[in-house]
Amino acid sequence: MMEFTLNELSSQNFAFEYKKDGEKLAEIEWIQKGDVMVMNHTYVSDVLRGQGIAKKLLDRAAEYAREKNYKMEAVCSYVVAVFERSNDYNDVKA
């Protein structure tokens, strides 16, 4: 199973990252505004494409939102698209 590490990039900027051999291969990033996670960036390296990694990152972020009673605002085009076509995240949508 993939381990995603929570990284505090700055006081309001966070990401779940996947690194292998010190190289960042995937991440989902957000800006924390009060109890809202503004999801602004998703990245998956070409070597991991097609494995559903972006979805796993989003699922991990949603799990984190649920743990903290946060909502998620979709800004990143990937998150916007998933939110539009899936009801799995309705409970965390801002």
MARTOR-660488 format. One record per residue (C-alpha): residue number from 1; residue in three letters; x, y, z negated. Coordinates in steps of 0.5 Angstrom, whole numbers, plus 500, padded with zeros to 3 digits. Layout:
<recs>
resi:NUM, resn:ALA, x:X, y:Y, z:Z .
...
</recs>
This chain:
<recs>
resi:1, resn:MET, x:500, y:500, z:500 .
resi:2, resn:MET, x:502, y:507, z:502 .
resi:3, resn:GLU, x:504, y:512, z:496 .
resi:4, resn:PHE, x:503, y:519, z:497 .
resi:5, resn:THR, x:506, y:524, z:492 .
resi:6, resn:LEU, x:503, y:530, z:490 .
resi:7, resn:ASN, x:508, y:536, z:491 .
resi:8, resn:GLU, x:507, y:543, z:488 .
resi:9, resn:LEU, x:510, y:547, z:494 .
resi:10, resn:SER, x:508, y:554, z:490 .
resi:11, resn:SER, x:503, y:556, z:484 .
resi:12, resn:GLN, x:497, y:555, z:489 .
resi:13, resn:ASN, x:500, y:551, z:495 .
resi:14, resn:PHE, x:500, y:543, z:494 .
resi:15, resn:ALA, x:500, y:537, z:498 .
resi:16, resn:PHE, x:500, y:530, z:498 .
resi:17, resn:GLU, x:506, y:527, z:502 .
resi:18, resn:TYR, x:509, y:521, z:504 .
resi:19, resn:LYS, x:516, y:520, z:505 .
resi:20, resn:LYS, x:521, y:514, z:507 .
resi:21, resn:ASP, x:528, y:514, z:506 .
resi:22, resn:GLY, x:528, y:522, z:504 .
resi:23, resn:GLU, x:524, y:524, z:510 .
resi:24, resn:LYS, x:517, y:527, z:510 .
resi:25, resn:LEU, x:513, y:523, z:515 .
resi:26, resn:ALA, x:506, y:525, z:513 .
resi:27, resn:GLU, x:502, y:530, z:509 .
resi:28, resn:ILE, x:496, y:534, z:507 .
resi:29, resn:GLU, x:496, y:541, z:505 .
resi:30, resn:TRP, x:492, y:545, z:501 .
resi:31, resn:ILE, x:491, y:552, z:498 .
resi:32, resn:GLN, x:488, y:552, z:491 .
resi:33, resn:LYS, x:483, y:557, z:490 .
resi:34, resn:GLY, x:480, y:556, z:483 .
resi:35, resn:ASP, x:476, y:550, z:484 .
resi:36, resn:VAL, x:476, y:550, z:491 .
resi:37, resn:MET, x:482, y:546, z:495 .
resi:38, resn:VAL, x:482, y:550, z:502 .
resi:39, resn:MET, x:485, y:544, z:506 .
resi:40, resn:ASN, x:489, y:548, z:511 .
resi:41, resn:HIS, x:494, y:543, z:514 .
resi:42, resn:THR, x:495, y:535, z:516 .
resi:43, resn:TYR, x:501, y:532, z:519 .
resi:44, resn:VAL, x:503, y:525, z:521 .
resi:45, resn:SER, x:509, y:524, z:524 .
resi:46, resn:ASP, x:509, y:520, z:531 .
resi:47, resn:VAL, x:512, y:514, z:528 .
resi:48, resn:LEU, x:506, y:513, z:524 .
resi:49, resn:ARG, x:501, y:515, z:529 .
resi:50, resn:GLY, x:495, y:511, z:530 .
resi:51, resn:GLN, x:495, y:507, z:523 .
resi:52, resn:GLY, x:489, y:512, z:520 .
resi:53, resn:ILE, x:494, y:515, z:516 .
resi:54, resn:ALA, x:491, y:522, z:516 .
resi:55, resn:LYS, x:485, y:519, z:514 .
resi:56, resn:LYS, x:488, y:516, z:508 .
resi:57, resn:LEU, x:491, y:522, z:506 .
resi:58, resn:LEU, x:484, y:526, z:506 .
resi:59, resn:ASP, x:482, y:520, z:502 .
resi:60, resn:ARG, x:487, y:521, z:497 .
resi:61, resn:ALA, x:486, y:528, z:497 .
resi:62, resn:ALA, x:478, y:527, z:496 .
resi:63, resn:GLU, x:480, y:522, z:490 .
resi:64, resn:TYR, x:484, y:528, z:487 .
resi:65, resn:ALA, x:478, y:533, z:488 .
resi:66, resn:ARG, x:473, y:528, z:485 .
resi:67, resn:GLU, x:478, y:527, z:479 .
resi:68, resn:LYS, x:479, y:534, z:478 .
resi:69, resn:ASN, x:471, y:536, z:480 .
resi:70, resn:TYR, x:474, y:541, z:485 .
resi:71, resn:LYS, x:471, y:542, z:492 .
resi:72, resn:MET, x:474, y:542, z:499 .
resi:73, resn:GLU, x:474, y:547, z:504 .
resi:74, resn:ALA, x:476, y:545, z:511 .
resi:75, resn:VAL, x:480, y:549, z:515 .
resi:76, resn:CYS, x:485, y:545, z:518 .
resi:77, resn:SER, x:482, y:542, z:525 .
resi:78, resn:TYR, x:483, y:535, z:523 .
resi:79, resn:VAL, x:479, y:536, z:516 .
resi:80, resn:VAL, x:474, y:540, z:520 .
resi:81, resn:ALA, x:472, y:534, z:525 .
resi:82, resn:VAL, x:472, y:529, z:519 .
resi:83, resn:PHE, x:467, y:533, z:515 .
resi:84, resn:GLU, x:463, y:534, z:521 .
resi:85, resn:ARG, x:462, y:526, z:523 .
resi:86, resn:SER, x:462, y:523, z:516 .
resi:87, resn:ASN, x:458, y:523, z:510 .
resi:88, resn:ASP, x:463, y:520, z:506 .
resi:89, resn:TYR, x:466, y:527, z:503 .
resi:90, resn:ASN, x:459, y:530, z:502 .
resi:91, resn:ASP, x:460, y:530, z:495 .
resi:92, resn:VAL, x:466, y:534, z:495 .
resi:93, resn:LYS, x:465, y:539, z:501 .
resi:94, resn:ALA, x:465, y:546, z:499 .
</recs>
